[in-house]
Amino acid sequence: MVHIANVKVRPTKLTRPSPCKVELVSMLGCWAATGDVLSADASRCKEVADALFKCMRTTPVHPKPQRPAINYHLSKLQRKVK
């Protein structure tokens, strides 16, 4: 008989869509092009920052997905098998 110390199942990782990814990449690109993240001159990346701010304000918040309970049930089964 084979003895397994710990029985666990790793769930597949689902990729969640990033709703403001394009705006964030353009903001980082603007900062990289100007060479200053903490710029006092707000006119350099103002349009890009406004687009990112608008996207973050209008994007709905998705609830956290439920975790599967298979590891819980496997641990209960393992206790009964021992």
Residue frames as a rotation matrix with the C-alpha (Angstrom) as fourth column:
MET 1
0.582 0.813 0.000 0.00
0.813 -0.582 0.000 0.00
0.000 0.000 -1.000 0.00
VAL 2
-0.302 -0.664 0.684 1.25
0.653 -0.667 -0.359 3.49
0.695 0.339 0.635 -0.86
HIS 3
0.218 0.310 -0.925 1.41
0.911 -0.406 0.079 6.08
-0.351 -0.860 -0.371 1.90
ILE 4
-0.056 -0.156 0.986 0.98
0.576 -0.812 -0.095 9.74
0.816 0.562 0.135 0.99
ALA 5
-0.693 -0.309 -0.651 1.98
0.721 -0.315 -0.617 12.22
-0.014 -0.897 0.442 3.68
ASN 6
-0.453 0.539 -0.710 -0.03
-0.046 -0.810 -0.585 15.21
-0.890 -0.233 0.391 2.55
VAL 7
-0.364 0.438 0.822 -2.78
0.918 0.315 0.239 15.16
-0.155 0.842 -0.517 -0.02
LYS 8
-0.098 0.330 -0.939 -3.42
0.053 -0.941 -0.336 18.50
-0.994 -0.083 0.074 -1.69
VAL 9
0.156 0.206 0.966 -4.72
0.974 0.134 -0.186 19.62
-0.167 0.969 -0.180 -5.04
ARG 10
-0.658 -0.385 -0.647 -3.45
0.266 -0.923 0.279 22.81
-0.704 0.011 0.710 -6.61
PRO 11
0.452 0.885 0.112 -6.23
0.473 -0.130 -0.872 24.63
-0.757 0.447 -0.477 -8.41
THR 12
-0.137 -0.441 0.887 -5.61
0.980 -0.191 0.057 26.00
0.144 0.877 0.459 -11.87
LYS 13
-0.478 -0.096 -0.873 -4.93
0.398 -0.910 -0.118 29.70
-0.783 -0.403 0.473 -11.81
LEU 14
0.340 0.665 0.665 -7.47
0.936 -0.174 -0.305 31.67
-0.086 0.727 -0.682 -13.74
THR 15
-0.799 -0.599 0.058 -6.29
0.601 -0.788 0.134 34.87
-0.035 0.142 0.989 -15.31
ARG 16
0.244 0.867 -0.434 -8.56
0.748 -0.453 -0.485 37.73
-0.617 -0.206 -0.759 -14.51
PRO 17
0.256 -0.139 0.957 -8.82
0.823 -0.488 -0.292 40.49
0.508 0.861 -0.010 -17.07
SER 18
-0.459 -0.459 -0.761 -7.04
0.745 -0.666 -0.048 43.72
-0.485 -0.589 0.647 -16.22
PRO 19
0.484 0.831 0.276 -9.54
0.839 -0.349 -0.418 46.45
-0.251 0.433 -0.866 -17.07
CYS 20
0.951 -0.134 -0.279 -7.14
-0.156 -0.986 -0.058 49.43
-0.267 0.099 -0.959 -16.97
LYS 21
0.386 -0.860 0.334 -4.04
0.622 0.510 0.594 47.69
-0.681 -0.021 0.732 -18.31
VAL 22
0.227 -0.282 0.932 -3.73
0.903 -0.298 -0.310 49.86
0.365 0.912 0.187 -21.42
GLU 23
0.788 0.135 0.601 -4.01
-0.005 -0.974 0.225 53.09
0.616 -0.180 -0.767 -19.45
LEU 24
0.863 -0.499 0.082 -1.53
-0.070 0.044 0.997 51.91
-0.501 -0.866 0.003 -16.82
VAL 25
0.240 -0.797 0.554 1.01
0.875 0.425 0.232 50.89
-0.420 0.430 0.800 -19.46
SER 26
0.328 -0.095 0.940 0.68
0.646 -0.704 -0.296 54.26
0.690 0.704 -0.170 -21.16
MET 27
0.951 0.008 0.310 1.15
-0.212 -0.714 0.668 56.02
0.226 -0.700 -0.677 -17.81
LEU 28
0.606 -0.778 0.167 4.31
0.261 0.392 0.882 54.01
-0.752 -0.491 0.441 -17.08
GLY 29
0.172 -0.513 0.841 5.52
0.985 0.089 -0.147 54.73
0.000 0.854 0.521 -20.62
CYS 30
0.674 0.126 0.728 4.96
0.231 -0.972 -0.045 58.44
0.702 0.198 -0.684 -20.12
TRP 31
0.921 -0.364 0.141 6.89
-0.252 -0.278 0.927 58.37
-0.298 -0.889 -0.348 -16.86
ALA 32
0.351 -0.826 0.441 9.72
0.641 0.556 0.529 56.46
-0.682 0.097 0.725 -18.54
ALA 33
0.293 -0.204 0.934 9.80
0.873 -0.342 -0.348 58.92
0.390 0.917 0.078 -21.45
THR 34
0.749 0.022 0.663 9.92
-0.111 -0.981 0.159 61.98
0.654 -0.193 -0.732 -19.20
GLY 35
-0.157 -0.903 -0.399 12.33
0.300 0.341 -0.891 60.35
0.941 -0.260 0.217 -16.78
ASP 36
-0.900 -0.118 0.420 10.57
-0.323 -0.468 -0.823 61.63
0.293 -0.876 0.383 -13.68
VAL 37
-0.449 0.755 -0.478 7.91
0.684 0.635 0.360 59.76
0.575 -0.165 -0.801 -11.71
LEU 38
0.092 0.430 -0.898 7.44
0.911 -0.401 -0.099 62.50
-0.402 -0.809 -0.429 -9.13
SER 39
-0.551 -0.333 0.765 7.22
0.733 -0.631 0.254 65.27
0.398 0.701 0.592 -11.67
ALA 40
-0.494 0.354 -0.794 6.25
0.422 -0.701 -0.575 68.72
-0.760 -0.619 0.197 -10.45
ASP 41
-0.743 0.230 -0.628 5.27
-0.617 -0.597 0.512 69.62
-0.258 0.769 0.586 -14.01
ALA 42
-0.287 0.731 0.619 1.76
-0.032 0.638 -0.769 68.17
-0.957 -0.241 -0.160 -14.30
SER 43
0.409 0.507 -0.759 1.37
-0.722 -0.328 -0.609 69.06
-0.558 0.797 0.232 -17.98
ARG 44
-0.574 -0.734 -0.364 3.74
-0.805 0.421 0.418 66.31
-0.153 0.533 -0.832 -19.16
CYS 45
-0.944 0.199 -0.263 1.53
0.134 0.960 0.248 63.29
0.301 0.199 -0.933 -18.47
LYS 46
-0.721 0.686 0.095 -1.76
-0.517 -0.441 -0.734 65.00
-0.462 -0.579 0.672 -17.62
GLU 47
-0.006 0.769 -0.639 -3.88
-0.975 0.139 0.175 63.44
0.223 0.624 0.749 -20.39
VAL 48
-0.300 -0.196 -0.933 -2.58
-0.180 0.973 -0.147 59.96
0.937 0.124 -0.327 -19.66
ALA 49
-0.991 -0.081 -0.106 -3.09
0.092 0.161 -0.983 60.39
0.097 -0.984 -0.152 -15.92
ASP 50
-0.472 0.882 -0.016 -6.64
-0.803 -0.437 -0.404 61.63
-0.364 -0.178 0.914 -16.46
ALA 51
0.047 0.463 -0.885 -7.42
-0.766 0.586 0.266 58.61
0.642 0.665 0.382 -18.66
LEU 52
-0.611 -0.341 -0.714 -6.08
0.150 0.836 -0.528 56.23
0.777 -0.430 -0.460 -16.01
PHE 53
-0.953 0.287 0.094 -8.00
-0.186 -0.311 -0.932 58.02
-0.238 -0.906 0.350 -13.26
LYS 54
-0.190 0.932 -0.308 -11.23
-0.979 -0.202 -0.006 57.88
-0.068 0.301 0.951 -15.27
CYS 55
-0.096 0.102 -0.990 -10.76
-0.423 0.896 0.133 54.18
0.901 0.432 -0.043 -16.03
MET 56
-0.834 -0.289 -0.470 -10.15
0.259 0.546 -0.797 53.35
0.487 -0.786 -0.381 -12.37
ARG 57
-0.808 0.580 0.100 -13.18
-0.455 -0.508 -0.732 55.36
-0.373 -0.637 0.674 -11.25
THR 58
-0.006 0.886 -0.465 -15.60
-1.000 -0.020 -0.024 53.79
-0.031 0.464 0.885 -13.76
THR 59
-0.438 -0.201 -0.876 -14.43
-0.394 0.919 -0.014 50.17
0.808 0.339 -0.482 -13.62
PRO 60
0.629 0.708 0.320 -16.69
-0.624 0.215 0.751 48.02
0.463 -0.673 0.577 -11.42
VAL 61
-0.389 -0.730 0.561 -15.07
-0.920 0.339 -0.197 46.05
-0.046 -0.593 -0.804 -8.62
HIS 62
0.111 0.370 -0.922 -15.28
-0.450 0.846 0.286 42.31
0.886 0.383 0.261 -9.18
PRO 63
0.713 0.159 0.683 -15.93
-0.698 0.257 0.669 40.11
-0.069 -0.953 0.294 -6.15
LYS 64
-0.400 -0.897 0.187 -13.23
-0.891 0.428 0.148 37.71
-0.213 -0.108 -0.971 -5.08
PRO 65
0.056 0.444 -0.894 -13.81
-0.638 0.705 0.310 34.28
0.768 0.553 0.323 -6.67
GLN 66
0.710 0.288 0.642 -14.74
-0.692 0.452 0.563 31.47
-0.128 -0.844 0.521 -4.32
ARG 67
-0.435 -0.896 -0.084 -12.02
-0.899 0.438 -0.022 29.00
0.056 0.066 -0.996 -3.48
PRO 68
0.212 0.505 -0.837 -12.77
-0.424 0.819 0.386 25.34
0.880 0.273 0.388 -4.09
ALA 69
0.381 0.057 0.923 -13.22
-0.923 0.075 0.376 23.24
-0.048 -0.996 0.081 -0.96
ILE 70
0.724 -0.065 -0.687 -11.52
-0.215 0.925 -0.314 20.11
0.656 0.374 0.656 -2.30
ASN 71
-0.370 -0.926 -0.078 -8.46
-0.156 0.145 -0.977 20.46
0.916 -0.350 -0.198 -0.02
TYR 72
-0.353 0.351 0.868 -10.74
-0.935 -0.176 -0.309 20.68
0.045 -0.920 0.390 3.00
HIS 73
0.709 0.705 0.030 -12.53
-0.705 0.709 -0.021 17.49
-0.036 -0.007 0.999 2.01
LEU 74
0.422 -0.644 -0.639 -9.25
-0.094 0.669 -0.737 15.72
0.902 0.371 0.222 1.22
SER 75
-0.599 -0.654 0.462 -7.92
-0.519 -0.122 -0.846 16.55
0.610 -0.746 -0.267 4.68
LYS 76
0.069 0.712 0.699 -11.09
-0.969 0.216 -0.123 15.13
-0.239 -0.668 0.704 6.27
LEU 77
0.855 0.222 -0.468 -10.71
-0.398 0.860 -0.318 11.99
0.332 0.458 0.824 4.17
GLN 78
-0.026 -0.960 -0.277 -7.05
-0.242 0.275 -0.930 11.67
0.970 0.043 -0.239 5.11
ARG 79
-0.477 -0.100 0.873 -7.92
-0.868 -0.101 -0.486 11.74
0.137 -0.990 -0.038 8.83
LYS 80
0.506 0.767 0.396 -10.41
-0.795 0.592 -0.131 8.91
-0.335 -0.248 0.909 8.37
VAL 81
0.716 -0.293 -0.634 -7.99
-0.292 0.699 -0.653 6.81
0.634 0.652 0.415 6.32
LYS 82
-0.284 -0.930 0.235 -5.25
-0.622 -0.008 -0.783 6.93
0.729 -0.368 -0.576 8.99
